[in-house]
Amino acid sequence: MTTTRPDAAPAAGTRDRLLDAAAELFYREGVGVGVEALCRAAGVSKRSMYQLFESKDEVFAAALDRSAAAYRAALIPAADVGETPRARILHVFEALEAQAASPGYRGCPFVAAAVEVKSPEHPASVVARRHKDALTGFFQAELERAGAADPVTLARRLTIVFDGASARAVVQGAPLDGLAVTTATALLSHGGV
Amino acid sequence: MTTTRPDAAPAAGTRDRLLDAAAELFYREGVGVGVEALCRAAGVSKRSMYQLFESKDEVFAAALDRSAAAYRAALIPAADVGETPRARILHVFEALEAQAASPGYRGCPFVAAAVEVKSPEHPASVVARRHKDALTGFFQAELERAGAADPVTLARRLTIVFDGASARAVVQGAPLDGLAVTTATALLSHGGV
């Protein structure tokens, strides 16, 4: 007869299943999602959740972090020596336009997290900041490669356009119709790239 | 002896007190604020709240709408014939920088509302969209006065910068250090304004 000890560790895969369900649910419904609903969606017991994480806040932060790789892959082009920095930067804005036109779009998950938790010290804000900084870092590296005069400032401006365009798609509940790409293009041209 | 009938209408001023408290509390803590906490903060009974509004969602939308006049006054300059359209537009970004540097800053309240409620049909999203469109309308009117080639597009771009800069202040938990003003300036220069 197989017995399970009350303090047995959750089965392998439980953590990933919980985080994938959490990322999807928090993105769709916001930080207010309860622990019950979260565990139900993930098919994970509350006991397992609390063996793996100290709190719902920690689950939110870990879920956001785990979702970042796929999000980044959807935005940032693969290494390609044949592409100009300008084209690689605009690829991000074209990808944003495509995302913003999809019915389930709820804005940048990192900005949404930071806006919802209301504190820059919340674990989800810390994760959000790191991943937003990574996007700015991508822009900056490409701008340096392009020989831009002030790659740090221009990279921050491009991130502002990214987040403002994504906010616009949420507020309007409508696609961007090229506005993200043309605004980024205007700033690149103004910056000599 | 004074008696109060169970269906007596809430006293004059109750609505405004409820909405002012709601605007402040929702902005600080998010849409997840409960009815109990809301009524406690406003010093209003739940019975009064439900006599005035059908639901918490309706309170949220009405609070956002009531707060819009003060928010607009803090951003948009008073009519002044001596100021150029460019200066009047940049005034908005200077005001944003000042707001973003204050400790209680949690981003644009309209974007936050739309991001938090997750639906463009939510009453709060409808209010948010109307007030964001009013900001874009202000930019557009000034750009038309300046003779800009494409005032509609440039006004939308400036709103994107406004919202992206405000998102940056939230994500970074830090002031903008001129980034909103200089990004708006870059787009105005690129647009010939």
Contacts between the chains, C-beta under 8 A, distances in Angstrom:
chain1	res1	chain2	res2	distance
A	28	B	118	6.8
A	29	B	118	6.3
A	30	B	31	7.3
A	30	B	32	7.7
A	30	B	116	5.8
A	30	B	117	7.9
A	30	B	118	5.9
A	31	B	30	7.3
A	31	B	32	7.0
A	32	B	30	7.7
A	32	B	31	7.1
A	32	B	32	4.2
A	106	B	115	7.4
A	106	B	118	5.7
A	107	B	115	5.6
A	108	B	167	7.9
A	110	B	171	6.9
A	111	B	115	7.4
A	111	B	167	4.8
A	111	B	170	7.4
A	111	B	171	6.1
A	112	B	115	5.2
A	114	B	167	7.8
A	114	B	170	5.1
A	114	B	171	4.6
A	115	B	106	7.4
A	115	B	107	5.5
A	115	B	111	7.4
A	115	B	112	5.2
A	115	B	115	5.1
A	115	B	116	7.1
A	115	B	167	7.2
A	115	B	170	5.7
A	116	B	30	5.8
A	116	B	115	7.1
A	116	B	116	5.9
A	117	B	30	7.9
A	118	B	28	6.8
A	118	B	29	6.3
A	118	B	30	5.9
A	118	B	106	5.7
A	119	B	173	7.9
A	120	B	170	7.8
A	120	B	171	7.9
A	120	B	172	7.3
A	120	B	173	2.6
A	120	B	174	7.9
A	121	B	173	7.6
A	125	B	171	7.4
A	125	B	173	7.1
A	128	B	171	5.9
A	129	B	171	5.5
A	129	B	172	6.4
A	129	B	173	7.7
A	132	B	171	5.2
A	153	B	179	7.4
A	153	B	182	7.2
A	156	B	168	7.4
A	156	B	179	5.8
A	157	B	179	7.1
A	157	B	182	7.9
A	157	B	183	4.6
A	157	B	186	6.9
A	159	B	164	7.2
A	159	B	168	6.9
A	160	B	160	8.0
A	160	B	161	6.0
A	160	B	164	3.5
A	160	B	165	5.2
A	160	B	167	7.6
A	160	B	168	5.7
A	160	B	179	6.9
A	160	B	180	7.7
A	160	B	183	5.8
A	161	B	160	6.0
A	161	B	161	7.0
A	161	B	164	5.8
A	161	B	183	8.0
A	162	B	164	6.8
A	163	B	163	7.2
A	163	B	164	4.1
A	163	B	167	4.1
A	163	B	168	6.6
A	163	B	171	7.8
A	164	B	159	7.3
A	164	B	160	3.5
A	164	B	161	5.8
A	164	B	162	6.8
A	164	B	163	4.1
A	164	B	164	2.8
A	164	B	165	7.2
A	164	B	167	6.9
A	165	B	160	5.2
A	165	B	164	7.3
A	167	B	108	7.8
A	167	B	111	4.8
A	167	B	114	7.8
A	167	B	115	7.2
A	167	B	160	7.7
A	167	B	163	4.1
A	167	B	164	6.9
A	167	B	167	6.2
A	168	B	156	7.4
A	168	B	159	6.9
A	168	B	160	5.7
A	168	B	163	6.6
A	170	B	111	7.4
A	170	B	114	5.1
A	170	B	115	5.7
A	170	B	120	7.7
A	171	B	110	6.9
A	171	B	111	6.1
A	171	B	114	4.6
A	171	B	120	7.9
A	171	B	125	7.4
A	171	B	128	5.9
A	171	B	129	5.5
A	171	B	132	5.2
A	171	B	163	7.8
A	172	B	120	7.3
A	172	B	129	6.4
A	173	B	119	8.0
A	173	B	120	2.6
A	173	B	121	7.7
A	173	B	125	7.1
A	173	B	129	7.7
A	174	B	120	7.9
A	179	B	153	7.4
A	179	B	156	5.8
A	179	B	157	7.1
A	179	B	160	6.9
A	180	B	160	7.7
A	182	B	153	7.3
A	182	B	157	7.9
A	183	B	157	4.6
A	183	B	160	5.8
A	183	B	161	8.0
A	183	B	187	7.3
A	186	B	157	6.9
A	186	B	187	6.0
A	186	B	190	4.7
A	186	B	191	7.5
A	187	B	183	7.3
A	187	B	186	6.0
A	187	B	187	6.9
A	187	B	190	7.4
A	189	B	190	6.5
A	190	B	186	4.7
A	190	B	187	7.5
A	190	B	189	6.5
A	190	B	190	4.5
A	191	B	186	7.5
